[in-house]
Amino acid sequence: MKLVKLIIFLFFLIVGAAFAILNSEMVKLDYYFSFIELPLSIVLIAFMSLGALLGIFACSSLMLRLKHENNGLKRQATMVKEEVKNLRTIPIRD
């Protein structure tokens, strides 16, 4: 498993290095008060990372709600199992 992770890491490292080399030209990032010149690869990686973080943040409330609901359902299932177990131990009267 460690070898697979190492191979995947090296693959992404090589792809990232090739991406940075192919997109090394400078771009001007203009904002209200000033501007900055950065390599295109840095700008692309920064905005893709920002988009990924915003996506994670947007999904986190849904994930937390579903996790809370799942925990409630697990508690309910445990209670039902205990009830069934108790009902099975009660002797049947005719």
C-alpha positions in Angstrom: 0.0 0.0 0.0 2.9 2.4 0.8 4.4 1.7 -2.6 1.1 2.5 -4.4 0.9 5.8 -2.4 4.5 6.6 -3.3 3.9 5.9 -7.0 0.8 8.1 -7.0 2.7 10.9 -5.1 5.6 10.8 -7.6 3.2 10.8 -10.5 1.5 13.9 -9.3 4.8 15.5 -8.5 6.1 14.9 -12.0 2.8 16.1 -13.6 2.9 19.2 -11.3 6.5 20.0 -12.3 5.7 19.6 -16.0 2.7 21.9 -15.5 4.9 24.5 -13.9 7.5 24.3 -16.6 5.0 24.6 -19.5 3.1 27.5 -17.8 6.1 29.6 -16.7 5.2 32.9 -18.5 4.4 35.8 -16.3 0.9 37.2 -16.0 -0.2 40.5 -14.5 -2.8 40.0 -11.7 -4.6 43.4 -11.5 -6.6 44.3 -8.4 -8.1 47.6 -7.2 -5.1 49.3 -5.7 -2.1 47.6 -7.3 -1.0 44.7 -9.4 1.4 41.8 -9.1 3.2 39.7 -11.7 3.3 36.0 -11.1 3.9 32.9 -13.2 0.8 31.5 -14.8 1.2 28.2 -13.1 1.2 29.8 -9.6 -1.9 31.8 -10.4 -3.7 28.7 -11.8 -2.7 26.5 -8.8 -3.8 29.2 -6.3 -7.2 29.7 -7.8 -7.8 25.9 -8.3 -6.9 25.4 -4.6 -9.2 28.3 -3.6 -12.0 26.7 -5.6 -11.4 23.3 -3.9 -11.4 24.9 -0.5 -14.7 26.8 -1.2 -16.2 23.5 -2.5 -15.2 21.7 0.7 -16.6 24.5 2.8 -19.9 24.5 0.8 -20.3 20.7 1.3 -19.3 20.6 4.9 -22.7 21.7 6.3 -24.4 19.0 4.3 -21.9 16.4 5.5 -22.2 17.4 9.1 -26.0 17.2 8.9 -25.9 13.8 7.3 -23.4 12.6 9.9 -25.7 13.8 12.7 -28.7 12.0 11.1 -26.6 8.8 10.7 -25.7 8.9 14.4 -29.3 9.3 15.3 -30.3 6.4 13.1 -27.6 4.2 14.6 -28.9 5.0 18.1 -32.4 4.2 17.0 -31.3 0.9 15.5 -29.5 -0.1 18.7 -32.6 0.6 20.7 -34.7 -1.5 18.3 -32.3 -4.4 18.6 -32.4 -4.2 22.4 -36.2 -4.2 22.3 -36.3 -7.2 20.0 -33.8 -9.0 22.2 -36.0 -8.2 25.3 -39.1 -9.4 23.5 -37.5 -12.7 22.5 -36.6 -13.4 26.1 -40.1 -13.0 27.4 -41.8 -16.4 27.7 -44.9 -16.9 25.6 -48.2 -17.6 27.5 -51.0 -19.5 26.0 
